[in-house]
């Protein structure tokens, strides 16, 4: 099992990106969260099996039909590094965040 932190750049707010991400993650049996950032990016923290994360990332790059993903940054973490941040056994949409999870933990 691995954890992954994503920052998604492009036209990814106001186009159903968070709901798309939640459906995608739930369909793959992943846990974690997604939220908008104040600067227009979308942030995702997810936990799951390596093959499921690969499928998740592939589809995250596509996004919903109204979105335009310009760039995707990702960083892999051990489950121990992110378990404290994933409190649910589900994949949830969080309130908007001013700062990224990564900047808050470093």
C-alpha positions, -999 to +999 in steps of 0.1 A: +000+000+000+012+035-009+001+071-003+002+098-030-001+135-029-012+153-061-014+189-071-035+194-103-030+225-124-052+239-152-089+245-155-098+222-126-122+243-105-158+249-113-159+220-137-169+191-114-133+180-108-136+172-071-168+151-077-151+133-106-121+126-084-143+113-056-162+089-079-129+077-095-113+070-061-144+053-047-146+031-078-111+020-073-115+014-036-091+042-025-093+063+006-083+099+010-096+134+001-097+161-025-101+199-022-097+231-041-069+254-033-072+292-032-048+296-061-069+275-086-053+242-082-069+210-068-051+190-041-055+152-036-042+129-009-049+093-015-040+059-001-042+025-019-025-003-037+001+006-063-018-007-093-050+012-082-030+044-077-016+040-113-051+037-127-062+067-105-034+089-117-040+080-154-076+091-151-068+121-129-047+134-158-078+132-180-102+149-156-139+154-164-150+165-198-152+202-189-117+204-173-083+209-188-055+194-168-023+212-178+000+196-153+000+170-125+026+170-097+028+139-076+048+126-047+047+091-032+046+085+006+046+055+028+012+048+044+026+057+078+034+092+066-002+100+056-025+078+077-030+106+102-043+128+074-068+102+061-094+098+089-121+081+069-124+047+053-138+066+023-128+092-002-142+126+007-144+162-006-129+187+019-135+224+023-112+246+003-077+250+016-054+281+016-022+260+019-013+226+006-011+196+029+026+192+019+035+227+029+017+223+063+036+191+071+071+203+062 
